Amino acid sequence: MLQTLRSLKKLGIVGLNARNAQYILPNNARENYPAVDDKLLTKEIAIAAGLAVPKLYDVIRINHEIKELEDRIAGMDEFVIKPAQGSGGDGILVVISRSGDRYRLASGEILTLDEIGYHVHMILAGVYSLGGQPDKALIEYRVRFDPLFEKIAYQGVPDVRIITYLGVPAMAMVRLPTRQSRGRANLHQGAIGAGIDMGTGMTLSAVWNSRMVSEHPDTGNPVSDLKIPYWDEMLLLAAKSQQLTKLCYQGIDIVLDRDLGPLILEMNARPGLAIQIANQAGLKPRFDIIDAHVGTHADEPARVVFAKERFNVAALASSSGTGGVARR
Amino acid sequence: MKNTHPYVLAAVLAVIGISIFVYKYVGLGLPLTAGESSQTWQIETRLAFRAGMGPTKVVLQYPSNTGRFAIIDQNFVAPGYGLFTQVQDENRQSVFAIRDALGEQVLYASFVAHLVPRSTEFIPMEESPPEATIRLIGAKLLAGQSVLDAARAKSADTPTLVLAVLSRLGLAGSDDRVDVLLDNRNSPALVAGAAVDVLALAGIPARVVHGVRLVPGARNVNFIHWIEAYSDGFWRPYRLTAQQPGLPENYFPWWRGDAPFVESNIMGNIDTLVTVARATETTGRSALVPLSFMERSLLDFSLLTLPLDVQQVFRVILMVPLGVLLLVFLRNVIGVIMFGTFMPVLIGLAFRETTLLWGLFLFTVVVGAGLMVRVYLEYLKLLVVPRLACVLIVVIILMTFLSVLTHKLGVDRGLSIALFPLVIITMTIERMSIVWDENGPATALKQGLGSLVAASLCYSVMTIEYLEHLFFVYPEILIVLLAMSILLGRYSGYRLLELWRFREFVKVAN
């Protein structure tokens, strides 16, 4: 037990208490939360700043509108319905095709219009929202993910999570849905997390259910040593996102569309700590480096350059040996 | 981090709390433990009623001639009321009278009774023995005579005859003669009255005695009944199911005869609540020893001056912060996951009434059955709030059913299920079923188990009698708990279960 404690300290692993007390409470002002907690607001702010997001088709705000659902989604064959204030990927419905009034979901389930209406009602009633308050349902563009991910994702949409601290991208991972996670990209629900080398955008070690894995459990394809396309663009999106939300410590989720490139899916004021397991590295050493260089970067591209220089695998290995180097 | 404010605040609070504690302990000599051997009891009656227009008079039985107990102190709280004492038959009564009272009225009468050591419960009677008056007539007279004859055949003297009559009357329901005497009903008070009537036929003077059992911290005490019969110059007490004359030491006789506990001229009901507690040494001490102004004002502002039934409530309330602190520790230092912020404390409080194992069993049954109903409701596609209402109603139906079932099975512990916080249970079921849907049964069961473990721990801590007494006499400990909570609020180290969560790193580090 003490052995473990010492190892974690040495690696600079950030625990939940430390995350809350040392990073979230002092850095993230409560008033800035709505911008990330409400995905509709996030989307509006991002569009205003010229950042790419999945196109919003429609918003359903009151129960009465559910009756018009048929008209509203008429002509759409594929779309996503999600709660504006959902958490952990709950309550998201991904429709991939329709025939008549039957809608096929990414999971293979087939729903009728009534069933979709009921789901929208559940969203409005706040079943999936943080704290259970009434919510809105967003209908938006369904991301068709990049062919790279076809071999290593099961049903859902894989995404790239980047943690930024004071506007500098600090750590990243790619999250791959599995059969166990039922298409969702959350590690605690059974998705795979693969760490990413900040310098090159290559995937490193991967973790699944707290165990190290090298292949996707459902497809059998390797998940390490893959090059994430548009890596520099993604880092730039992450660096810019801090300007939007004013949150000093945040996570940003980016999906890769095969036609549209990287799109901001959502942002998170309380990103989880599993990213450390995926990268086999602690966040604290990187935050310390960022703290030591605060105010020295000219603009967002400079921050990206800084992150690529300081947080690539080779630099971290040589700098201290405690920065956490992942074994391939 | 560099911010020292919370630490300074915590230190100041801790110093304040501990100083008051030390002063009260060293300076005032308040007891650290609840003297178990103390045989002084505080017995308090709370009367609540709605007064109509005009003069109101309430007559309350006053304990007198109380066997082994001596009334050493009494205290009435009845603002605006005139207070008199009257004697009626063998009882003394307190009379509260007021010319104009309107609306809700609450009166308190409190007695401190002391068990006189080496005393006897046999009450000597110097004057000529009282006459036994025969009150039975008609069919009851015949039935009574028949019961008496049967009992007389199995007895040798007055005490054995009394016991034989009592055991014969204990056959209510299977003996026709007894049923005639009791009008086909059965209750301890009726049996005691019938025994007195039957003994009168044999010329033995007897009377019904109403009293309470002195148990520490008993709220809403029910009256118990026994009889006293006269023989050889003594009134000897007999319990209704006794094999020999005499009473347990903790039977406190209150009044005798057929008079009710409370009488009044008002129209509505009078709510009575009798509370019993072991008197703390301070209650006695402050009355006997002259205290300085400082000491007196500290004691005057202590919880001990509150009405007894409110005191009992505060004994429980003061333990809640301890449970909450334990919960903070479990969450932020151990890392246990559970439903709701303080739900386990509320469940733990409910366990006080049910006892731990029964509480766990009933809780699991109700939540488990509720979950099944919730799964079914899922198919009906109901709106959220009506669905919650459905679950709540089903939970109440389940509780009603379980109460009746356990009662029929003779397990009266099951009745205490009614004390579970309904809404909390409903929300637990709802939360659990959503977690079940979204994150799978493993997570839901893990959180449910975490909640139950936390509730059990809270229960175990909140029911330690020693702590209960300590917190009640020294409520300033709460200030120290506040300081500890502030410190825990700045804890940024690992949670114990995170060591397990991040275990993969250890291999890397080595």
Boltz contact constraints between the chains, C-beta under 6 A:
constraints:
  - contact:
      token1: [A, 4]
      token2: [B, 499]
      max_distance: 6.0
  - contact:
      token1: [A, 4]
      token2: [B, 506]
      max_distance: 6.0
  - contact:
      token1: [A, 7]
      token2: [B, 505]
      max_distance: 6.0
  - contact:
      token1: [A, 7]
      token2: [B, 506]
      max_distance: 6.0
  - contact:
      token1: [A, 7]
      token2: [B, 509]
      max_distance: 6.0
  - contact:
      token1: [A, 8]
      token2: [B, 502]
      max_distance: 6.0
  - contact:
      token1: [A, 10]
      token2: [B, 509]
      max_distance: 6.0
  - contact:
      token1: [A, 11]
      token2: [B, 505]
      max_distance: 6.0
  - contact:
      token1: [A, 11]
      token2: [B, 509]
      max_distance: 6.0
  - contact:
      token1: [A, 13]
      token2: [B, 502]
      max_distance: 6.0
  - contact:
      token1: [A, 15]
      token2: [B, 494]
      max_distance: 6.0
  - contact:
      token1: [A, 15]
      token2: [B, 495]
      max_distance: 6.0
  - contact:
      token1: [A, 15]
      token2: [B, 498]
      max_distance: 6.0
  - contact:
      token1: [A, 17]
      token2: [B, 332]
      max_distance: 6.0
  - contact:
      token1: [A, 17]
      token2: [B, 491]
      max_distance: 6.0
  - contact:
      token1: [A, 17]
      token2: [B, 492]
      max_distance: 6.0
  - contact:
      token1: [A, 18]
      token2: [B, 492]
      max_distance: 6.0
  - contact:
      token1: [A, 21]
      token2: [B, 492]
      max_distance: 6.0
  - contact:
      token1: [A, 22]
      token2: [B, 492]
      max_distance: 6.0
  - contact:
      token1: [A, 90]
      token2: [B, 438]
      max_distance: 6.0
  - contact:
      token1: [A, 118]
      token2: [B, 381]
      max_distance: 6.0
  - contact:
      token1: [A, 125]
      token2: [B, 384]
      max_distance: 6.0
  - contact:
      token1: [A, 189]
      token2: [B, 439]
      max_distance: 6.0
  - contact:
      token1: [A, 280]
      token2: [B, 508]
      max_distance: 6.0
